[in-house]
């Protein structure tokens, strides 16, 4: 099974462009000084759309929670059958 490659849309394109340059950028809301991911049109916290820009971050933080997704269709088909999401 081939590796899935994300297809950027207009909203996520700056994120994926930075990833291709080996940089990590997140949306930053100037109104409430919060970072957010995934990208959205407006701030998840205060709702402001005017002050949301992209900000480069260093890539360090803490894991608050995580889940493991196991897809039985992939077992035996490829080496990667477990997906772990951390946030």
MDAnalysis code that builds the backbone (N, CA, C; Angstrom):
import MDAnalysis as mda
import numpy as np

u = mda.Universe.empty(261, n_residues=87, atom_resindex=np.repeat(np.arange(87), 3), trajectory=True)
u.add_TopologyAttr("name", ["N", "CA", "C"] * 87)
u.add_TopologyAttr("resid", np.arange(1, 88))
u.add_TopologyAttr("resname", ["UNK", "UNK", "UNK", "UNK", "UNK", "UNK", "UNK", "UNK", "UNK", "UNK", "UNK", "UNK", "UNK", "UNK", "UNK", "UNK", "UNK", "UNK", "UNK", "UNK", "UNK", "UNK", "UNK", "UNK", "UNK", "UNK", "UNK", "UNK", "UNK", "UNK", "UNK", "UNK", "UNK", "UNK", "UNK", "UNK", "UNK", "UNK", "UNK", "UNK", "UNK", "UNK", "UNK", "UNK", "UNK", "UNK", "UNK", "UNK", "UNK", "UNK", "UNK", "UNK", "UNK", "UNK", "UNK", "UNK", "UNK", "UNK", "UNK", "UNK", "UNK", "UNK", "UNK", "UNK", "UNK", "UNK", "UNK", "UNK", "UNK", "UNK", "UNK", "UNK", "UNK", "UNK", "UNK", "UNK", "UNK", "UNK", "UNK", "UNK", "UNK", "UNK", "UNK", "UNK", "UNK", "UNK", "UNK"])
u.atoms.positions = np.array([
    [0.851, -1.177, 0.000],
    [0.000, 0.000, 0.000],
    [0.894, 1.237, 0.000],
    [0.676, 2.171, -0.929],
    [1.530, 3.355, -1.001],
    [1.300, 4.299, 0.180],
    [2.342, 5.054, 0.502],
    [2.254, 6.053, 1.561],
    [1.355, 7.192, 1.103],
    [0.421, 7.605, 1.962],
    [-0.479, 8.702, 1.630],
    [0.237, 10.035, 1.801],
    [0.120, 10.882, 0.813],
    [0.738, 12.200, 0.849],
    [-0.373, 13.244, 0.936],
    [-0.315, 14.137, 1.942],
    [-1.360, 15.154, 2.082],
    [-1.431, 16.078, 0.863],
    [-2.646, 16.465, 0.522],
    [-2.863, 17.427, -0.563],
    [-3.291, 18.739, 0.093],
    [-2.423, 19.762, 0.061],
    [-2.749, 21.025, 0.717],
    [-3.913, 21.746, 0.034],
    [-4.731, 22.396, 0.842],
    [-5.737, 23.307, 0.299],
    [-5.229, 24.727, 0.559],
    [-6.004, 25.713, 0.203],
    [-5.564, 27.108, 0.351],
    [-5.233, 27.454, 1.813],
    [-5.975, 26.877, 2.741],
    [-5.777, 27.187, 4.155],
    [-4.523, 26.509, 4.725],
    [-4.240, 25.280, 4.317],
    [-3.108, 24.551, 4.890],
    [-1.812, 24.669, 4.082],
    [-1.856, 25.303, 2.922],
    [-0.676, 25.401, 2.060],
    [0.540, 26.023, 2.754],
    [0.400, 27.121, 3.523],
    [1.584, 27.671, 4.210],
    [2.230, 26.666, 5.172],
    [1.411, 25.851, 5.840],
    [1.939, 24.841, 6.749],
    [2.775, 23.819, 5.982],
    [2.209, 23.274, 4.887],
    [2.910, 22.238, 4.125],
    [4.117, 22.796, 3.376],
    [4.058, 24.045, 2.933],
    [5.228, 24.670, 2.308],
    [6.378, 24.744, 3.307],
    [6.068, 25.111, 4.555],
    [7.098, 25.182, 5.601],
    [7.629, 23.788, 5.923],
    [6.757, 22.795, 5.990],
    [7.197, 21.419, 6.244],
    [8.203, 20.988, 5.179],
    [7.929, 21.302, 3.929],
    [8.841, 20.942, 2.844],
    [10.189, 21.645, 2.963],
    [10.231, 22.745, 3.728],
    [11.481, 23.469, 3.989],
    [12.077, 23.073, 5.343],
    [11.515, 22.017, 5.956],
    [11.949, 21.500, 7.254],
    [11.783, 22.538, 8.376],
    [10.690, 23.307, 8.294],
    [10.346, 24.285, 9.333],
    [8.962, 23.936, 9.867],
    [8.677, 24.350, 11.098],
    [7.362, 24.147, 11.694],
    [6.710, 25.499, 11.920],
    [5.560, 25.712, 11.305],
    [4.803, 26.948, 11.497],
    [3.392, 26.595, 11.972],
    [2.865, 27.439, 12.828],
    [1.502, 27.298, 13.325],
    [0.800, 28.636, 13.174],
    [-0.508, 28.595, 13.159],
    [-1.253, 29.855, 13.121],
    [-1.174, 30.518, 14.486],
    [-1.021, 31.841, 14.461],
    [-0.938, 32.630, 15.688],
    [-1.998, 33.712, 15.651],
    [-2.740, 33.835, 16.747],
    [-3.757, 34.875, 16.850],
    [-3.168, 36.047, 17.628],
    [-3.098, 37.200, 16.978],
    [-2.561, 38.398, 17.634],
    [-3.517, 38.925, 18.696],
    [-4.812, 38.678, 18.525],
    [-5.802, 39.212, 19.472],
    [-5.688, 38.568, 20.852],
    [-5.461, 37.241, 20.909],
    [-5.392, 36.561, 22.209],
    [-4.046, 35.875, 22.451],
    [-3.091, 36.061, 21.524],
    [-1.735, 35.536, 21.642],
    [-1.713, 34.022, 21.830],
    [-2.511, 33.295, 21.039],
    [-2.559, 31.827, 21.113],
    [-2.137, 31.220, 19.782],
    [-1.516, 30.050, 19.860],
    [-1.185, 29.266, 18.668],
    [-2.291, 28.256, 18.445],
    [-2.498, 27.882, 17.184],
    [-3.528, 26.874, 16.911],
    [-3.129, 25.976, 15.753],
    [-3.595, 24.743, 15.844],
    [-3.482, 23.752, 14.781],
    [-4.618, 22.773, 15.003],
    [-5.306, 22.347, 14.002],
    [-5.106, 22.559, 12.578],
    [-5.515, 23.972, 12.152],
    [-5.062, 24.385, 10.964],
    [-5.385, 25.725, 10.473],
    [-6.882, 25.942, 10.311],
    [-7.323, 27.122, 10.686],
    [-8.728, 27.503, 10.539],
    [-8.804, 28.953, 10.083],
    [-9.964, 29.357, 9.584],
    [-10.155, 30.728, 9.105],
    [-10.087, 31.745, 10.238],
    [-10.526, 31.340, 11.446],
    [-10.552, 32.244, 12.597],
    [-9.956, 31.541, 13.806],
    [-9.617, 32.306, 14.820],
    [-9.046, 31.766, 16.052],
    [-10.049, 30.847, 16.754],
    [-9.569, 29.692, 17.214],
    [-10.416, 28.737, 17.925],
    [-10.819, 29.254, 19.300],
    [-10.023, 30.167, 19.864],
    [-10.254, 30.633, 21.230],
    [-11.145, 31.867, 21.262],
    [-10.752, 32.925, 20.527],
    [-11.491, 34.193, 20.632],
    [-12.354, 34.503, 19.411],
    [-12.189, 33.747, 18.333],
    [-13.018, 33.957, 17.140],
    [-12.505, 35.021, 16.183],
    [-11.390, 35.676, 16.511],
    [-10.846, 36.718, 15.648],
    [-10.318, 36.113, 14.354],
    [-10.643, 36.737, 13.231],
    [-10.127, 36.283, 11.941],
    [-9.075, 37.251, 11.409],
    [-9.128, 38.497, 11.864],
    [-8.243, 39.536, 11.329],
    [-6.796, 39.344, 11.751],
    [-6.554, 38.835, 12.956],
    [-5.196, 38.762, 13.474],
    [-4.534, 37.406, 13.370],
    [-5.089, 36.485, 12.573],
    [-4.506, 35.145, 12.466],
    [-3.435, 35.138, 11.379],
    [-2.193, 34.864, 11.796],
    [-1.052, 34.822, 10.879],
    [-0.263, 33.537, 11.153],
    [0.732, 33.267, 10.320],
    [1.594, 32.106, 10.509],
    [2.838, 32.515, 11.271],
    [3.240, 31.666, 12.240],
    [4.406, 31.953, 13.070],
    [5.285, 30.704, 13.145],
    [6.585, 30.894, 12.921],
    [7.506, 29.765, 13.035],
    [7.741, 29.453, 14.509],
    [7.692, 28.180, 14.853],
    [7.917, 27.733, 16.229],
    [9.091, 26.764, 16.235],
    [9.664, 26.536, 17.414],
    [10.875, 25.729, 17.498],
    [10.612, 24.237, 17.478],
    [9.388, 23.801, 17.681],
    [9.091, 22.377, 17.629],
    [9.243, 21.657, 18.951],
    [9.346, 22.393, 20.043],
    [9.429, 21.782, 21.371],
    [8.120, 22.045, 22.099],
    [7.722, 21.117, 22.935],
    [6.490, 21.283, 23.695],
    [6.260, 20.073, 24.578],
    [5.022, 19.860, 24.951],
    [4.690, 18.694, 25.758],
    [3.488, 17.978, 25.151],
    [3.404, 16.699, 25.423],
    [2.280, 15.900, 24.931],
    [1.212, 15.884, 26.015],
    [0.046, 16.434, 25.719],
    [-1.044, 16.472, 26.683],
    [-1.859, 15.184, 26.640],
    [-1.941, 14.577, 25.457],
    [-2.720, 13.356, 25.300],
    [-2.342, 12.712, 23.975],
    [-2.673, 11.452, 23.800],
    [-2.438, 10.818, 22.509],
    [-3.396, 9.643, 22.314],
    [-3.570, 9.250, 21.063],
    [-4.377, 8.087, 20.719],
    [-3.602, 7.249, 19.709],
    [-3.900, 5.964, 19.670],
    [-3.285, 5.058, 18.710],
    [-4.402, 4.482, 17.860],
    [-4.257, 4.598, 16.544],
    [-5.244, 4.071, 15.608],
    [-4.620, 2.858, 14.928],
    [-5.263, 1.717, 15.034],
    [-4.786, 0.526, 14.350],
    [-5.760, 0.187, 13.238],
    [-5.234, 0.062, 12.049],
    [-6.054, -0.235, 10.880],
    [-5.781, -1.666, 10.448],
    [-6.719, -2.551, 10.705],
    [-6.566, -3.960, 10.386],
    [-6.355, -4.237, 8.915],
    [-6.798, -3.352, 8.057],
    [-6.613, -3.547, 6.617],
    [-5.153, -3.454, 6.227],
    [-4.353, -2.776, 7.052],
    [-2.954, -2.558, 6.701],
    [-2.016, -3.620, 7.250],
    [-2.455, -4.401, 8.228],
    [-1.584, -5.407, 8.833],
    [-1.163, -6.406, 7.759],
    [0.111, -6.577, 7.622],
    [0.647, -7.485, 6.622],
    [0.830, -6.841, 5.261],
    [0.128, -5.770, 4.990],
    [0.227, -5.111, 3.692],
    [1.424, -4.170, 3.632],
    [1.777, -3.600, 4.756],
    [2.922, -2.693, 4.791],
    [3.499, -2.662, 6.190],
    [4.649, -2.050, 6.331],
    [5.321, -2.001, 7.623],
    [4.583, -1.110, 8.620],
    [3.871, -0.093, 8.160],
    [3.214, 0.855, 9.059],
    [1.731, 0.493, 9.151],
    [1.333, -0.060, 10.292],
    [-0.075, -0.391, 10.479],
    [-0.649, 0.324, 11.692],
    [0.155, 1.100, 12.377],
    [-0.296, 1.820, 13.560],
    [0.010, 3.299, 13.371],
    [-0.960, 4.129, 13.650],
    [-0.794, 5.582, 13.546],
    [-0.981, 6.156, 14.953],
    [-0.044, 6.930, 15.415],
    [-0.147, 7.542, 16.741],
    [-0.263, 9.045, 16.567],
    [-1.321, 9.621, 17.149],
    [-1.532, 11.076, 17.141],
    [-1.262, 11.592, 18.535],
    [-0.488, 12.647, 18.625],
    [-0.191, 13.261, 19.927],
    [-0.540, 14.738, 19.860],
    [-1.143, 15.244, 20.917],
    [-1.435, 16.672, 20.994],
    [-1.468, 17.120, 22.412],
])
